[in-house]
Structures are given as C-alpha cells and as structure tokens.
C-alpha cells in the first residue's frame, strides 16, 4: 500500500519537525495520515521501523537530487558545482538530511540503527531495515555516481584524477553544510575555481 506508506512517512516527518522523535506518537502519525494504527504497524512493524523508513526516504531523496544535478546541462565542472549546490540546499533547514550527511545526530532525531535481518513482509520496509549508509559510505556513493556520470565528458589526465575532483567537490560541499559560508561567499564558485585545475570544462 504505497500511498498509505508515503502518507505515513509525510505525517512522521511533519511530527518530527514539531517535536523530538521520542515525543512522536504512533497513534498521532496514523491519525494525521488518515489510516488506522494497525495499518501503520503493518507497514513499518514498530516505531523503530518507521524511523528506519524515514531515514531511508531521506537518503534516497538526497541521492536522487545528486543524480539530477549530474544529469544537468553544462560540462563536468558545472555539474559538480550543481551537486555542491544541491548538497548544501538539501541540508539547509532539514535536520535529518544534515545529520545523514555529517553523522551528527541530535537526541531530537531518530538515530540510524545497525542493519539487521528484516522480518517485514513489505519490500520497501525490508530495504529500509537494511539501514542507511554512513556519511563515509554516502560520500563514496556520490563520488561513484559522479565519476560514472562524468567519465565520458571530462578530460582529466586519468580516472583517478576525476575521482579526486569529484570527491573534492563533495567534501567542499560538506564543509559548507557543517560551517555555512559567510555572507557574500559563494561555495559554488569556490568549487568551480578549484575543480578547474583538474577538469577542463
């Protein structure tokens, strides 16, 4: 029941924006989504299962945005600059995305749990129960996506150099997530200038 699942995740996200995760009640999430509490438990199994699904959806949304940025117009530098802009934008005002990218989880957020064997009959929940990538794993995923997307268009000296350029762009973006830029400083332009040394746009 994908529509109910999305409604429940939306409701959980709304509840989390209003109060810390320990204060989010399953009965309230179900009521906000307009479904029974039993439907919620059938879909997620428990509050921990709901948390894992919420984190998985956030991770997937971020990675989808990365793919869109990499598929955009322009040369490699433009597209890596777009990944930088997306990463900073995704974390701005979104505590879950920021924690997922940095690994800094506050007590008000659901913490990622260790992956385990899922007993869920719901395929999407089995995927969520497998856990979400750590920040280091997420960086590696984004670097891999970037290298794959840009390998045909970039003119670096070699693939290793392209990988270094991709990782540098992502790490610069993450530095701005942790320490936002002062007024007047444009992180996207910093990425453009730095990457121009590696990639001939």
Secondary structure, DSSP 8 states (H G I E B T S, - for coil): -HHHHHHHHHHHHHHHHHS-GGG--HHHHHHHHTS-HHHHHHHHSSHHHHHHHHHHHHHHHHHHHHHHHHTSSS-HHHHHHHHHHHHHHHHTT-HHHHHHHH----TTS-----------S-HHHHHHHT----HHHHHHHHHHHHHHHHTTT---SSHHHHHHHHHHHHHHHHHHHHS---TT--HHHHHHHHHTTT---
